[in-house]
Amino acid sequence: MITLNEREKILVKVLSAVVAVASVYYLIIVPVMKFRSSTADGSRSGREKIDKLAQIYQEYKQVKDRKYGYEKTLRQTRGVTSLVEEYAKNAGILDNKVYTRDTPGTRQDQYKKITTDVKFEGVSIVPVLEFIYNMENSGVLVKISYLRINQAFKGRDTYDVTLKFDSVSKE
């Protein structure tokens, strides 16, 4: 057997302590730190995924609600002609209405497009604007596709207005 002097024994003890500390560090502390950081990243990533999923769900609900609203307005059976009569009466220009014509348009799948022509003669511009506003905010899918305003021969500050409304309904 090898005999070691006192100095060599101290060096062997120091070397074994360094090896023990290094092995504890690399075999226990480093894996625990990596596991801890990976779980923190995983939980952060999981939280981000949950937040993203919640945001997607909110967008889905908004789109679904909007679709339901459009479907509801498409199912309304109230015609554009009756809306024209009602809102022209409310604006006080029903007596100046010359004609109202409905023209069936194209059909696509279960939807049909209807064009309604309306002409008013000798009306003031303010009631016409009120009538147009009420038509567009009636809750029925109505869009003005044509608007023509001419100065009337009847007098000053009166106009002849020709409107064309496009509406879509579900059959």
Secondary structure, DSSP 8 states (H G I E B T S, - for coil): -----HHHHHHHHHHHHHHHHHHHIIIIIHHHHHHHHHHHHHHHHHHHHHHHHHHHHHHHHHHHHHHHHHHHHHT----HHHHHHHHHHHHT-GGGEEEEEEEEEEEETTEEEEEEEEEEEEE-HHHHHHHHHHHHTSSS-EEEEEEEEEE-SS-TT-EEEEEEEEEEEE-
